[in-house]
Amino acid sequence: MKKILLFLFLGAVGFTAYSCDNNDDVVQGQDYDTISQMKDITGTFSSNGNYTISQGLNIPSTDVVLVYRLVAGNVWQQIPKSVYLPNVANKPTNRVFDYNFVFNSQNVEIRIDDENFNLPTDLTSEEIGTYLNNQTFRIVLVPASSTGIGGAKKASVDYSDYNAVVKYYNLDESKVQKY
């Protein structure tokens, strides 16, 4: 009887020691509280708005904000982006401006920075139509955990390639919210 109790005791100690293994402390987690999403905003840059288009959004602190400008058809170009304009008669040379953006947890502000010349007096009417009027921007929110922020493994996606971002994050372009 004593031998059976001894074996049961050793078995219980062995089972307890094995079940207390701490190799499972590292959890490979996935960020379930942020969802990749896209939102379109269209607006016109004017001096009344200081060449700024603002959009109120609820942006979780666990998201990364990417902004793309619709160039033509279904071609999206990541901003910030410098635009170099060709020389034309009666206009200054070396005309360049930047599409840029800033954001906080409640707002994305897309703006034009123009250190080298005066908008819109130094633009032709065609350039105003092309670069200032009815501009569409796509705001893409992606989880920070997949971008390498916070020690997570860095995503293997080229963020300057809009189509690669859509494919990587499995975004549905038919469900884009429009503002």
Secondary structure as a PSIPRED ss2 file (coil, helix, strand):
# PSIPRED VFORMAT (PSIPRED V4.0)

   1 M C   1.000  0.000  0.000
   2 K H   0.000  1.000  0.000
   3 K H   0.000  1.000  0.000
   4 I H   0.000  1.000  0.000
   5 L H   0.000  1.000  0.000
   6 L H   0.000  1.000  0.000
   7 F H   0.000  1.000  0.000
   8 L H   0.000  1.000  0.000
   9 F H   0.000  1.000  0.000
  10 L H   0.000  1.000  0.000
  11 G H   0.000  1.000  0.000
  12 A H   0.000  1.000  0.000
  13 V H   0.000  1.000  0.000
  14 G H   0.000  1.000  0.000
  15 F H   0.000  1.000  0.000
  16 T H   0.000  1.000  0.000
  17 A H   0.000  1.000  0.000
  18 Y H   0.000  1.000  0.000
  19 S H   0.000  1.000  0.000
  20 C C   1.000  0.000  0.000
  21 D C   1.000  0.000  0.000
  22 N C   1.000  0.000  0.000
  23 N C   1.000  0.000  0.000
  24 D C   1.000  0.000  0.000
  25 D C   1.000  0.000  0.000
  26 V C   1.000  0.000  0.000
  27 V C   1.000  0.000  0.000
  28 Q C   1.000  0.000  0.000
  29 G C   1.000  0.000  0.000
  30 Q C   1.000  0.000  0.000
  31 D C   1.000  0.000  0.000
  32 Y C   1.000  0.000  0.000
  33 D C   1.000  0.000  0.000
  34 T C   1.000  0.000  0.000
  35 I C   1.000  0.000  0.000
  36 S C   1.000  0.000  0.000
  37 Q E   0.000  0.000  1.000
  38 M E   0.000  0.000  1.000
  39 K E   0.000  0.000  1.000
  40 D E   0.000  0.000  1.000
  41 I E   0.000  0.000  1.000
  42 T E   0.000  0.000  1.000
  43 G E   0.000  0.000  1.000
  44 T C   1.000  0.000  0.000
  45 F C   1.000  0.000  0.000
  46 S C   1.000  0.000  0.000
  47 S H   0.000  1.000  0.000
  48 N H   0.000  1.000  0.000
  49 G H   0.000  1.000  0.000
  50 N C   1.000  0.000  0.000
  51 Y C   1.000  0.000  0.000
  52 T E   0.000  0.000  1.000
  53 I E   0.000  0.000  1.000
  54 S E   0.000  0.000  1.000
  55 Q E   0.000  0.000  1.000
  56 G E   0.000  0.000  1.000
  57 L C   1.000  0.000  0.000
  58 N C   1.000  0.000  0.000
  59 I C   1.000  0.000  0.000
  60 P C   1.000  0.000  0.000
  61 S C   1.000  0.000  0.000
  62 T C   1.000  0.000  0.000
  63 D E   0.000  0.000  1.000
  64 V E   0.000  0.000  1.000
  65 V E   0.000  0.000  1.000
  66 L E   0.000  0.000  1.000
  67 V E   0.000  0.000  1.000
  68 Y E   0.000  0.000  1.000
  69 R E   0.000  0.000  1.000
  70 L E   0.000  0.000  1.000
  71 V E   0.000  0.000  1.000
  72 A E   0.000  0.000  1.000
  73 G C   1.000  0.000  0.000
  74 N C   1.000  0.000  0.000
  75 V E   0.000  0.000  1.000
  76 W E   0.000  0.000  1.000
  77 Q E   0.000  0.000  1.000
  78 Q E   0.000  0.000  1.000
  79 I E   0.000  0.000  1.000
  80 P C   1.000  0.000  0.000
  81 K E   0.000  0.000  1.000
  82 S E   0.000  0.000  1.000
  83 V E   0.000  0.000  1.000
  84 Y E   0.000  0.000  1.000
  85 L E   0.000  0.000  1.000
  86 P C   1.000  0.000  0.000
  87 N C   1.000  0.000  0.000
  88 V C   1.000  0.000  0.000
  89 A C   1.000  0.000  0.000
  90 N C   1.000  0.000  0.000
  91 K C   1.000  0.000  0.000
  92 P C   1.000  0.000  0.000
  93 T C   1.000  0.000  0.000
  94 N C   1.000  0.000  0.000
  95 R E   0.000  0.000  1.000
  96 V E   0.000  0.000  1.000
  97 F E   0.000  0.000  1.000
  98 D E   0.000  0.000  1.000
  99 Y E   0.000  0.000  1.000
 100 N E   0.000  0.000  1.000
 101 F E   0.000  0.000  1.000
 102 V E   0.000  0.000  1.000
 103 F E   0.000  0.000  1.000
 104 N C   1.000  0.000  0.000
 105 S C   1.000  0.000  0.000
 106 Q C   1.000  0.000  0.000
 107 N E   0.000  0.000  1.000
 108 V E   0.000  0.000  1.000
 109 E E   0.000  0.000  1.000
 110 I E   0.000  0.000  1.000
 111 R E   0.000  0.000  1.000
 112 I E   0.000  0.000  1.000
 113 D E   0.000  0.000  1.000
 114 D C   1.000  0.000  0.000
 115 E C   1.000  0.000  0.000
 116 N C   1.000  0.000  0.000
 117 F C   1.000  0.000  0.000
 118 N C   1.000  0.000  0.000
 119 L C   1.000  0.000  0.000
 120 P C   1.000  0.000  0.000
 121 T C   1.000  0.000  0.000
 122 D C   1.000  0.000  0.000
 123 L C   1.000  0.000  0.000
 124 T C   1.000  0.000  0.000
 125 S H   0.000  1.000  0.000
 126 E H   0.000  1.000  0.000
 127 E H   0.000  1.000  0.000
 128 I H   0.000  1.000  0.000
 129 G H   0.000  1.000  0.000
 130 T H   0.000  1.000  0.000
 131 Y H   0.000  1.000  0.000
 132 L C   1.000  0.000  0.000
 133 N C   1.000  0.000  0.000
 134 N C   1.000  0.000  0.000
 135 Q E   0.000  0.000  1.000
 136 T E   0.000  0.000  1.000
 137 F E   0.000  0.000  1.000
 138 R E   0.000  0.000  1.000
 139 I E   0.000  0.000  1.000
 140 V E   0.000  0.000  1.000
 141 L E   0.000  0.000  1.000
 142 V E   0.000  0.000  1.000
 143 P E   0.000  0.000  1.000
 144 A H   0.000  1.000  0.000
 145 S H   0.000  1.000  0.000
 146 S H   0.000  1.000  0.000
 147 T C   1.000  0.000  0.000
 148 G C   1.000  0.000  0.000
 149 I H   0.000  1.000  0.000
 150 G H   0.000  1.000  0.000
 151 G H   0.000  1.000  0.000
 152 A C   1.000  0.000  0.000
 153 K C   1.000  0.000  0.000
 154 K C   1.000  0.000  0.000
 155 A C   1.000  0.000  0.000
 156 S C   1.000  0.000  0.000
 157 V C   1.000  0.000  0.000
 158 D C   1.000  0.000  0.000
 159 Y C   1.000  0.000  0.000
 160 S C   1.000  0.000  0.000
 161 D C   1.000  0.000  0.000
 162 Y H   0.000  1.000  0.000
 163 N H   0.000  1.000  0.000
 164 A H   0.000  1.000  0.000
 165 V H   0.000  1.000  0.000
 166 V H   0.000  1.000  0.000
 167 K H   0.000  1.000  0.000
 168 Y H   0.000  1.000  0.000
 169 Y C   1.000  0.000  0.000
 170 N C   1.000  0.000  0.000
 171 L C   1.000  0.000  0.000
 172 D C   1.000  0.000  0.000
 173 E H   0.000  1.000  0.000
 174 S H   0.000  1.000  0.000
 175 K H   0.000  1.000  0.000
 176 V C   1.000  0.000  0.000
 177 Q E   0.000  0.000  1.000
 178 K E   0.000  0.000  1.000
 179 Y C   1.000  0.000  0.000
